[in-house]
Structure formats: structure tokens, C-alpha cells
């Protein structure tokens, strides 16, 4: 699936354009490469253990986002309705992500803390207004 996504090709192009190195942090099942980093396995030094703990805590917050999308749009979690080749799975999921993000923007505008989600509170960030998000979402 990683190869089919062409993510590493896009990262290579971004790195060339920006003049800097970028990579994604993936599940330990992924192979290490120039553009894919993963946690250490086996015996680790104290520094490696600390790195792994820090990165895994960030992975968990990313998984909250996936959970939030599926909580808002349970249809997206239905194995029967989401068959690759039978429906535009990627497009439907992308729409769910877009609508969930808009919802977070609207909720944040109504809440006194201005966050709108547990992840936003954890990282002490406020989402943009829905108008700003939708004006820049396609970039």
C-alpha cells in the first residue's frame, strides 16, 4: 500500500524543492528507508527507549484523529460498504476527514478554550476558523 500511495516519491520531490530532509514515522512493520522512519526493535539504549516513547506518544495522538473521523462518520468503518474497487474508498474517507476538520473548527469557535478536540488541547493549539480552513484546505 505504501508503494501504491507514491508517498516516498512525493517526499523525495518535496525534499528536493525545499532543500531539506523529511521523513514519515511509521509503524514498526514498515521497512526503514530514507523517507520512512520507525521505532527501534530489540535491545535499546536509554536514549533509544526515550525516543521510542516520545514518538509513540505522538503516534497515539494521530490515531485519535483517525478515531475521531470514524466516530463522526461510522459508515467509513463498515467493511461491507467500503470495498476497494467497489466504491471510491479514498474519496469517501477524505470527505469524512474534511467534514471532521470543519466540525473541529466550528466546535473550537464555540468553546471557551478554543481547542475543539483532545489533540488540540494536548498540543495547546487552536484550529483556524472554518472559513479560513476551507479557504486553504485545497492547498
C-alpha angles and dihedrals in degrees: 000000000000090000092048091052091058086216094143091051090052091047090051090053092047091049091051092048095046097039092230140097120257132175140170124238110230143179115289088252090073120090117245116254139155089276102031122066126182139178123283120264131209124003111010137188119238090259092052091049091051091049091049093050092049095047093045091054088056091048089055091055089052089052088054087063092053089048092050091054092050091045092052094042110029091176088073090064095054108111092198096053095042106062118157107240092018099070136010092266096172094048094047091048091047089054089052091051092048093050092045090052091050089049090052090052092050094045091049091053089055098044121081093228092055094221109104098194142044091247091053090051092048093052093037094234131134122217118235121257114279089249092055093043094051091046091056102028094097095054 
